[in-house]
Amino acid sequence: MTVGHEEHPTHEHVHGPTCGHRAVPHGDHTDYVHDGHMHREHSGHWDECEPAGHVAHDGHAHEHGVGCGHQSVEHGDHVDYVHDGHRHAAHDGHWDDH
């Protein structure tokens, strides 16, 4: 999966353990949920942490939903589920990596 490098230049808020925004583990970093999107720290600034393109998660037999045991995160117009260091989102009958 490729993640675009879209810097969030006007982001003056500093995210961290006590900032009040939800922290979500994502691969080798932590995303912070803020205004319906995800931010990550990168080289002294904050980037949008959004996938570039459509990446289906093949072979995902687990059905996410209320009570599935995975953290849910509102993300734009849908809900992601945190699972094994990445986020999954339902899309056209399958799960996408986010």
Residue frames relative to the residue before (quaternion, step in Angstrom):
aa qw qx qy qz dx dy dz
M 1.0000 0.0000 0.0000 0.0000 0.00 0.00 0.00
T 0.2409 -0.7554 0.5954 0.1299 3.55 -1.00 0.87
V 0.1599 -0.7576 0.6262 0.0919 3.54 -1.00 0.86
G 0.4305 -0.7108 0.4963 0.2512 3.56 -0.80 1.03
H 0.3470 -0.7102 0.5688 0.2273 3.56 -1.21 0.48
E 0.1552 0.7791 -0.5824 0.1726 3.52 0.14 1.33
E 0.2761 -0.7873 0.5335 0.1388 3.54 -0.27 1.31
H 0.2980 -0.7214 0.6020 0.1685 3.52 -1.15 0.75
P 0.1690 -0.8772 0.4383 0.0992 3.60 0.40 1.24
T 0.7462 0.3891 -0.2396 0.4841 3.63 1.02 -0.57
H 0.4314 0.7070 -0.4577 0.3233 3.58 1.18 0.41
E 0.0938 -0.8432 0.5292 0.0105 3.57 -0.07 1.31
H 0.5716 0.5906 -0.3760 0.4279 3.58 1.23 -0.43
V 0.2524 -0.7545 0.5865 0.1517 3.59 -0.96 0.86
H 0.2827 -0.7726 0.5485 0.1496 3.56 -0.61 1.15
G 0.2150 0.7511 -0.6062 0.1491 3.53 -1.21 0.61
P 0.7936 -0.3675 0.2095 0.4374 3.58 -1.29 0.03
T 0.7865 0.2972 -0.1645 0.5157 3.63 1.08 -0.57
C 0.4129 0.7546 -0.4431 0.2527 3.62 1.20 0.28
G 0.5380 -0.6493 0.3975 0.3618 3.60 1.21 -0.30
H 0.6472 0.4737 -0.3319 0.4965 3.60 1.25 -0.06
R 0.5749 -0.6160 0.4234 0.3329 3.55 -1.11 0.73
A 0.2489 -0.7499 0.5994 0.1285 3.56 -0.91 1.01
V 0.0720 -0.8028 0.5919 -0.0094 3.56 -0.89 1.01
P 0.3732 -0.7125 0.5386 0.2510 3.62 -0.66 1.01
H 0.0471 0.7978 -0.5957 0.0809 3.59 -0.89 0.94
G 0.8095 -0.1714 0.0780 0.5561 3.57 -0.11 1.27
D 0.8188 -0.2340 0.1930 0.4874 3.57 -0.74 -1.08
H 0.7309 0.3470 -0.2263 0.5423 3.60 1.24 0.28
T 0.4197 -0.6629 0.5474 0.2910 3.55 -1.35 -0.11
D 0.2369 -0.7411 0.6133 0.1360 3.54 -0.97 0.94
Y 0.2026 -0.7412 0.6229 0.1470 3.55 -1.26 0.50
V 0.3678 -0.7269 0.5424 0.2053 3.55 -0.85 1.05
H 0.1276 0.7900 -0.5758 0.1677 3.54 -0.67 1.17
D 0.8481 -0.0833 0.0196 0.5229 3.60 -0.62 1.14
G 0.7393 -0.4554 0.2334 0.4378 3.61 0.92 0.91
H 0.7338 0.3080 -0.2511 0.5511 3.59 1.19 0.23
M 0.4856 -0.6709 0.4904 0.2711 3.54 -1.33 0.19
H 0.1410 -0.7626 0.6270 0.0735 3.55 -1.09 0.84
R 0.0398 -0.7668 0.6386 0.0508 3.54 -1.23 0.56
E 0.4731 -0.6490 0.5089 0.3098 3.55 -1.15 0.62
H 0.0836 0.7915 -0.5976 0.0970 3.55 -0.97 0.91
S 0.8560 -0.1405 0.0603 0.4938 3.58 -0.64 1.17
G 0.7654 -0.4102 0.1998 0.4539 3.57 0.85 0.98
H 0.7278 0.2927 -0.2438 0.5702 3.59 1.25 0.27
W 0.4758 -0.6552 0.5023 0.3034 3.58 -1.30 0.04
D 0.1705 -0.7742 0.6055 0.0701 3.55 -1.00 0.95
E 0.4880 -0.5565 0.5654 0.3639 3.50 -1.32 0.35
C 0.1751 -0.7836 0.5862 0.1076 3.60 -0.84 0.88
E 0.2538 0.7619 -0.5366 0.2591 3.51 0.25 1.33
P 0.5067 -0.6559 0.4552 0.3253 3.60 -0.98 0.73
A 0.3102 -0.7077 0.5985 0.2114 3.54 -1.18 0.60
G 0.8163 0.1606 -0.1462 0.5352 3.57 -0.58 1.13
H 0.5534 -0.6003 0.4803 0.3205 3.52 -1.40 -0.03
V 0.0174 0.8019 -0.5946 0.0547 3.57 -0.61 1.16
A 0.2171 -0.7852 0.5699 0.1074 3.57 -0.33 1.27
H 0.3231 -0.7148 0.5862 0.2023 3.55 -1.10 0.75
D 0.2158 -0.8172 0.5271 0.0883 3.55 -0.06 1.33
G 0.8351 0.2468 -0.1751 0.4594 3.53 -1.17 0.66
H 0.4419 0.6818 -0.4695 0.3455 3.58 1.14 0.50
A 0.1453 -0.8438 0.5146 0.0456 3.56 -0.04 1.31
H 0.5835 0.5918 -0.3753 0.4105 3.61 1.16 -0.52
E 0.2579 -0.7578 0.5819 0.1438 3.58 -0.93 0.89
H 0.2555 -0.7806 0.5536 0.1379 3.60 -0.48 1.18
G 0.2996 0.7220 -0.5909 0.1992 3.52 -1.23 0.60
V 0.7529 -0.3424 0.2751 0.4901 3.56 -1.31 -0.11
G 0.8343 0.1925 -0.1629 0.4903 3.55 -0.84 1.02
C 0.4566 0.7096 -0.4436 0.3020 3.64 1.21 0.15
G 0.5492 -0.6384 0.3879 0.3747 3.59 1.23 -0.28
H 0.6702 0.4532 -0.3098 0.4995 3.61 1.24 -0.06
Q 0.5735 -0.5996 0.4411 0.3421 3.55 -1.15 0.71
S 0.2088 -0.7620 0.6002 0.1248 3.59 -0.92 0.91
V 0.0859 -0.7899 0.6072 0.0021 3.55 -1.07 0.84
E 0.3626 -0.7031 0.5620 0.2415 3.59 -0.76 1.01
H 0.0099 0.8017 -0.5910 0.0886 3.54 -0.81 1.09
G 0.8061 -0.1541 0.0612 0.5681 3.56 -0.09 1.28
D 0.8122 -0.2475 0.2031 0.4876 3.58 -0.73 -1.10
H 0.7294 0.3477 -0.2246 0.5446 3.60 1.24 0.33
V 0.4391 -0.6578 0.5366 0.2942 3.56 -1.35 -0.08
D 0.2160 -0.7381 0.6264 0.1275 3.56 -1.00 0.92
Y 0.2167 -0.7371 0.6223 0.1499 3.53 -1.28 0.50
V 0.3566 -0.7353 0.5397 0.2023 3.58 -0.81 1.05
H 0.1252 0.7960 -0.5640 0.1806 3.54 -0.65 1.19
D 0.8557 -0.0850 0.0249 0.5098 3.60 -0.67 1.13
G 0.7523 -0.4371 0.2185 0.4419 3.59 0.87 0.96
H 0.7392 0.2700 -0.2392 0.5687 3.59 1.20 0.31
R 0.4585 -0.6679 0.5134 0.2830 3.54 -1.31 0.11
H 0.1874 -0.7568 0.6170 0.1066 3.54 -1.11 0.78
A 0.0593 -0.7757 0.6273 0.0368 3.56 -1.14 0.69
A 0.4777 -0.6560 0.5012 0.3006 3.57 -1.01 0.83
H 0.1207 0.7890 -0.5914 0.1150 3.56 -0.99 0.92
D 0.8539 -0.1626 0.0804 0.4878 3.60 -0.64 1.16
G 0.7741 -0.3947 0.1927 0.4559 3.58 0.78 1.04
H 0.7287 0.2902 -0.2348 0.5742 3.62 1.24 0.24
W 0.4689 -0.6467 0.5141 0.3125 3.58 -1.32 -0.04
D 0.2408 -0.7552 0.5963 0.1273 3.56 -1.05 0.89
D 0.4225 -0.6358 0.5732 0.2978 3.54 -1.26 0.49
H 0.0835 -0.7825 0.6161 0.0341 3.54 -1.01 0.88
